[in-house]
Amino acid sequence: MLLPYLNKGIIEAGCDEAGRGCLAGPVYAAAVILPGDYKNALLNDSKQLSMKQRYALRETIMNDAVAWAVASVDNDEIDRMNILKASFHAMNKAVSQLKTTPEFLLIDGNKFINEYGIPYQCIVKGDAKYMSIAAASILAKTFRDDFMNEQHHLYPLYGWDSNKGYPTPKHYKAIEAYGITPLHRKSYNLNRQLELDIES
């Protein structure tokens, strides 16, 4: 069972991102404020859930949360500022869009750049420890998956309906055969698989 809060009696928002390791598409982030006494035995790190479970929980989270928000930073911005800074910026954007201002942030991971001065704590593997971070991980993951599924219809050769832009053999082979799309992150090594093939 995940923990409902770190600091009792204050408004906490859990924050997480999705898509940091992808070759294409934006990085998404979410911020979620849950009720202080919130309970949901099904809530867990999005990576531990099936797609069906994630989407069912997304509806529950959006209905039950005191406030929630999802934001993204596109691939061009990622190329300009680097993926780590882009991930932090997406989290800050999500926090800024919350209808209720949090008094404290729970950040998944071990680093953060705070753009708004709200007190925070970084928590390694926080999405498997705190409910609000797990909820944020589910929203970030499902909203990003929706975006990549939509883009798959525009660029069907890259398998984004299944790989969501992550580095898979099919994705690398499509880049080799057809080149890159406007959604690819040019600052990433998009020919890594080709280099491995040459070395082997």
TORKOL-4160 file (C-alpha; in steps of 0.2 Angstrom, whole numbers, padded with zeros to 4 digits, m for minus):
200
<pt num="1" X="0000" Y="0000" Z="0000"/>
<pt num="2" X="0007" Y="0017" Z="m0005"/>
<pt num="3" X="0009" Y="0031" Z="0007"/>
<pt num="4" X="m0005" Y="0045" Z="0007"/>
<pt num="5" X="0007" Y="0059" Z="0011"/>
<pt num="6" X="0025" Y="0064" Z="0017"/>
<pt num="7" X="0019" Y="0079" Z="0027"/>
<pt num="8" X="0003" Y="0078" Z="0036"/>
<pt num="9" X="m0009" Y="0093" Z="0036"/>
<pt num="10" X="m0002" Y="0102" Z="0021"/>
<pt num="11" X="m0006" Y="0102" Z="0003"/>
<pt num="12" X="0006" Y="0091" Z="m0007"/>
<pt num="13" X="0007" Y="0088" Z="m0025"/>
<pt num="14" X="0015" Y="0073" Z="m0032"/>
<pt num="15" X="0025" Y="0076" Z="m0049"/>
<pt num="16" X="0031" Y="0063" Z="m0062"/>
<pt num="17" X="0036" Y="0063" Z="m0080"/>
<pt num="18" X="0035" Y="0051" Z="m0095"/>
<pt num="19" X="0045" Y="0049" Z="m0111"/>
<pt num="20" X="0062" Y="0054" Z="m0105"/>
<pt num="21" X="0070" Y="0040" Z="m0114"/>
<pt num="22" X="0061" Y="0041" Z="m0130"/>
<pt num="23" X="0068" Y="0045" Z="m0147"/>
<pt num="24" X="0053" Y="0055" Z="m0153"/>
<pt num="25" X="0039" Y="0065" Z="m0146"/>
<pt num="26" X="0037" Y="0077" Z="m0131"/>
<pt num="27" X="0041" Y="0073" Z="m0113"/>
<pt num="28" X="0025" Y="0074" Z="m0103"/>
<pt num="29" X="0023" Y="0078" Z="m0084"/>
<pt num="30" X="0009" Y="0078" Z="m0072"/>
<pt num="31" X="0006" Y="0085" Z="m0055"/>
<pt num="32" X="m0008" Y="0078" Z="m0044"/>
<pt num="33" X="m0015" Y="0084" Z="m0027"/>
<pt num="34" X="m0025" Y="0070" Z="m0018"/>
<pt num="35" X="m0036" Y="0072" Z="m0003"/>
<pt num="36" X="m0027" Y="0070" Z="0013"/>
<pt num="37" X="m0036" Y="0054" Z="0018"/>
<pt num="38" X="m0036" Y="0047" Z="0001"/>
<pt num="39" X="m0036" Y="0028" Z="m0001"/>
<pt num="40" X="m0035" Y="0017" Z="m0017"/>
<pt num="41" X="m0028" Y="0000" Z="m0015"/>
<pt num="42" X="m0026" Y="m0001" Z="m0034"/>
<pt num="43" X="m0015" Y="0014" Z="m0036"/>
<pt num="44" X="0003" Y="0010" Z="m0041"/>
<pt num="45" X="0018" Y="0015" Z="m0051"/>
<pt num="46" X="0012" Y="0016" Z="m0069"/>
<pt num="47" X="0026" Y="0004" Z="m0075"/>
<pt num="48" X="0018" Y="m0009" Z="m0064"/>
<pt num="49" X="0001" Y="m0008" Z="m0071"/>
<pt num="50" X="m0007" Y="m0014" Z="m0087"/>
<pt num="51" X="m0013" Y="m0002" Z="m0100"/>
<pt num="52" X="m0031" Y="m0006" Z="m0096"/>
<pt num="53" X="m0027" Y="m0003" Z="m0077"/>
<pt num="54" X="m0019" Y="0013" Z="m0081"/>
<pt num="55" X="m0033" Y="0020" Z="m0091"/>
<pt num="56" X="m0046" Y="0015" Z="m0078"/>
<pt num="57" X="m0036" Y="0023" Z="m0064"/>
<pt num="58" X="m0034" Y="0039" Z="m0075"/>
<pt num="59" X="m0052" Y="0042" Z="m0074"/>
<pt num="60" X="m0053" Y="0038" Z="m0055"/>
<pt num="61" X="m0038" Y="0050" Z="m0052"/>
<pt num="62" X="m0046" Y="0064" Z="m0062"/>
<pt num="63" X="m0062" Y="0062" Z="m0053"/>
<pt num="64" X="m0055" Y="0060" Z="m0035"/>
<pt num="65" X="m0041" Y="0073" Z="m0036"/>
<pt num="66" X="m0042" Y="0089" Z="m0027"/>
<pt num="67" X="m0032" Y="0096" Z="m0042"/>
<pt num="68" X="m0023" Y="0088" Z="m0057"/>
<pt num="69" X="m0013" Y="0095" Z="m0072"/>
<pt num="70" X="m0003" Y="0088" Z="m0087"/>
<pt num="71" X="0009" Y="0098" Z="m0097"/>
<pt num="72" X="0022" Y="0094" Z="m0110"/>
<pt num="73" X="0038" Y="0100" Z="m0118"/>
<pt num="74" X="0040" Y="0096" Z="m0136"/>
<pt num="75" X="0055" Y="0088" Z="m0145"/>
<pt num="76" X="0062" Y="0105" Z="m0152"/>
<pt num="77" X="0063" Y="0112" Z="m0134"/>
<pt num="78" X="0071" Y="0096" Z="m0128"/>
<pt num="79" X="0084" Y="0098" Z="m0141"/>
<pt num="80" X="0087" Y="0116" Z="m0136"/>
<pt num="81" X="0088" Y="0113" Z="m0117"/>
<pt num="82" X="0092" Y="0095" Z="m0115"/>
<pt num="83" X="0080" Y="0081" Z="m0109"/>
<pt num="84" X="0084" Y="0083" Z="m0090"/>
<pt num="85" X="0080" Y="0101" Z="m0090"/>
<pt num="86" X="0065" Y="0099" Z="m0101"/>
<pt num="87" X="0058" Y="0086" Z="m0089"/>
<pt num="88" X="0059" Y="0098" Z="m0075"/>
<pt num="89" X="0052" Y="0112" Z="m0085"/>
<pt num="90" X="0037" Y="0100" Z="m0089"/>
<pt num="91" X="0034" Y="0096" Z="m0071"/>
<pt num="92" X="0035" Y="0115" Z="m0066"/>
<pt num="93" X="0022" Y="0119" Z="m0080"/>
<pt num="94" X="0010" Y="0106" Z="m0073"/>
<pt num="95" X="0012" Y="0113" Z="m0056"/>
<pt num="96" X="0008" Y="0130" Z="m0062"/>
<pt num="97" X="m0008" Y="0124" Z="m0070"/>
<pt num="98" X="m0015" Y="0116" Z="m0054"/>
<pt num="99" X="m0031" Y="0125" Z="m0049"/>
<pt num="100" X="m0026" Y="0123" Z="m0031"/>
<pt num="101" X="m0008" Y="0129" Z="m0026"/>
<pt num="102" X="0002" Y="0116" Z="m0017"/>
<pt num="103" X="0012" Y="0120" Z="m0002"/>
<pt num="104" X="0024" Y="0106" Z="m0005"/>
<pt num="105" X="0030" Y="0095" Z="m0020"/>
<pt num="106" X="0035" Y="0077" Z="m0020"/>
<pt num="107" X="0046" Y="0075" Z="m0035"/>
<pt num="108" X="0050" Y="0058" Z="m0042"/>
<pt num="109" X="0068" Y="0056" Z="m0044"/>
<pt num="110" X="0084" Y="0062" Z="m0037"/>
<pt num="111" X="0085" Y="0080" Z="m0045"/>
<pt num="112" X="0074" Y="0095" Z="m0048"/>
<pt num="113" X="0075" Y="0113" Z="m0054"/>
<pt num="114" X="0062" Y="0123" Z="m0045"/>
<pt num="115" X="0055" Y="0137" Z="m0055"/>
<pt num="116" X="0042" Y="0143" Z="m0043"/>
<pt num="117" X="0050" Y="0142" Z="m0026"/>
<pt num="118" X="0038" Y="0129" Z="m0018"/>
<pt num="119" X="0047" Y="0118" Z="m0006"/>
<pt num="120" X="0050" Y="0101" Z="m0012"/>
<pt num="121" X="0058" Y="0084" Z="m0009"/>
<pt num="122" X="0065" Y="0072" Z="m0022"/>
<pt num="123" X="0061" Y="0054" Z="m0019"/>
<pt num="124" X="0070" Y="0040" Z="m0029"/>
<pt num="125" X="0057" Y="0028" Z="m0035"/>
<pt num="126" X="0043" Y="0039" Z="m0027"/>
<pt num="127" X="0030" Y="0033" Z="m0039"/>
<pt num="128" X="0031" Y="0016" Z="m0030"/>
<pt num="129" X="0031" Y="0025" Z="m0013"/>
<pt num="130" X="0018" Y="0039" Z="m0013"/>
<pt num="131" X="0000" Y="0039" Z="m0020"/>
<pt num="132" X="0001" Y="0057" Z="m0027"/>
<pt num="133" X="0017" Y="0053" Z="m0037"/>
<pt num="134" X="0010" Y="0036" Z="m0043"/>
<pt num="135" X="m0006" Y="0046" Z="m0049"/>
<pt num="136" X="0005" Y="0058" Z="m0058"/>
<pt num="137" X="0015" Y="0044" Z="m0066"/>
<pt num="138" X="m0002" Y="0037" Z="m0073"/>
<pt num="139" X="m0008" Y="0054" Z="m0080"/>
<pt num="140" X="0009" Y="0058" Z="m0088"/>
<pt num="141" X="0010" Y="0041" Z="m0096"/>
<pt num="142" X="m0007" Y="0039" Z="m0102"/>
<pt num="143" X="m0008" Y="0057" Z="m0109"/>
<pt num="144" X="0008" Y="0054" Z="m0118"/>
<pt num="145" X="0003" Y="0037" Z="m0125"/>
<pt num="146" X="m0013" Y="0046" Z="m0132"/>
<pt num="147" X="m0002" Y="0059" Z="m0141"/>
<pt num="148" X="0010" Y="0046" Z="m0148"/>
<pt num="149" X="m0005" Y="0035" Z="m0154"/>
<pt num="150" X="m0012" Y="0050" Z="m0163"/>
<pt num="151" X="0005" Y="0054" Z="m0171"/>
<pt num="152" X="0006" Y="0036" Z="m0177"/>
<pt num="153" X="m0008" Y="0039" Z="m0189"/>
<pt num="154" X="0003" Y="0053" Z="m0197"/>
<pt num="155" X="0019" Y="0043" Z="m0196"/>
<pt num="156" X="0013" Y="0024" Z="m0197"/>
<pt num="157" X="0030" Y="0017" Z="m0202"/>
<pt num="158" X="0039" Y="0020" Z="m0185"/>
<pt num="159" X="0027" Y="0009" Z="m0174"/>
<pt num="160" X="0023" Y="0022" Z="m0162"/>
<pt num="161" X="0006" Y="0014" Z="m0158"/>
<pt num="162" X="0017" Y="0000" Z="m0149"/>
<pt num="163" X="0034" Y="0008" Z="m0145"/>
<pt num="164" X="0027" Y="0026" Z="m0141"/>
<pt num="165" X="0043" Y="0033" Z="m0147"/>
<pt num="166" X="0055" Y="0022" Z="m0137"/>
<pt num="167" X="0071" Y="0015" Z="m0144"/>
<pt num="168" X="0066" Y="m0002" Z="m0151"/>
<pt num="169" X="0074" Y="m0012" Z="m0166"/>
<pt num="170" X="0058" Y="m0008" Z="m0176"/>
<pt num="171" X="0060" Y="0011" Z="m0173"/>
<pt num="172" X="0078" Y="0011" Z="m0177"/>
<pt num="173" X="0076" Y="0001" Z="m0193"/>
<pt num="174" X="0062" Y="0014" Z="m0198"/>
<pt num="175" X="0074" Y="0028" Z="m0195"/>
<pt num="176" X="0087" Y="0019" Z="m0206"/>
<pt num="177" X="0074" Y="0016" Z="m0220"/>
<pt num="178" X="0064" Y="0032" Z="m0220"/>
<pt num="179" X="0074" Y="0045" Z="m0210"/>
<pt num="180" X="0068" Y="0056" Z="m0196"/>
<pt num="181" X="0051" Y="0065" Z="m0194"/>
<pt num="182" X="0048" Y="0082" Z="m0187"/>
<pt num="183" X="0045" Y="0074" Z="m0170"/>
<pt num="184" X="0062" Y="0065" Z="m0168"/>
<pt num="185" X="0074" Y="0072" Z="m0155"/>
<pt num="186" X="0089" Y="0077" Z="m0166"/>
<pt num="187" X="0100" Y="0079" Z="m0150"/>
<pt num="188" X="0098" Y="0060" Z="m0147"/>
<pt num="189" X="0109" Y="0047" Z="m0155"/>
<pt num="190" X="0096" Y="0041" Z="m0168"/>
<pt num="191" X="0108" Y="0029" Z="m0177"/>
<pt num="192" X="0114" Y="0019" Z="m0162"/>
<pt num="193" X="0107" Y="0003" Z="m0168"/>
<pt num="194" X="0116" Y="0006" Z="m0185"/>
<pt num="195" X="0132" Y="0008" Z="m0175"/>
<pt num="196" X="0130" Y="m0007" Z="m0166"/>
<pt num="197" X="0126" Y="m0017" Z="m0182"/>
<pt num="198" X="0143" Y="m0011" Z="m0189"/>
<pt num="199" X="0153" Y="m0015" Z="m0174"/>
<pt num="200" X="0145" Y="m0033" Z="m0173"/>
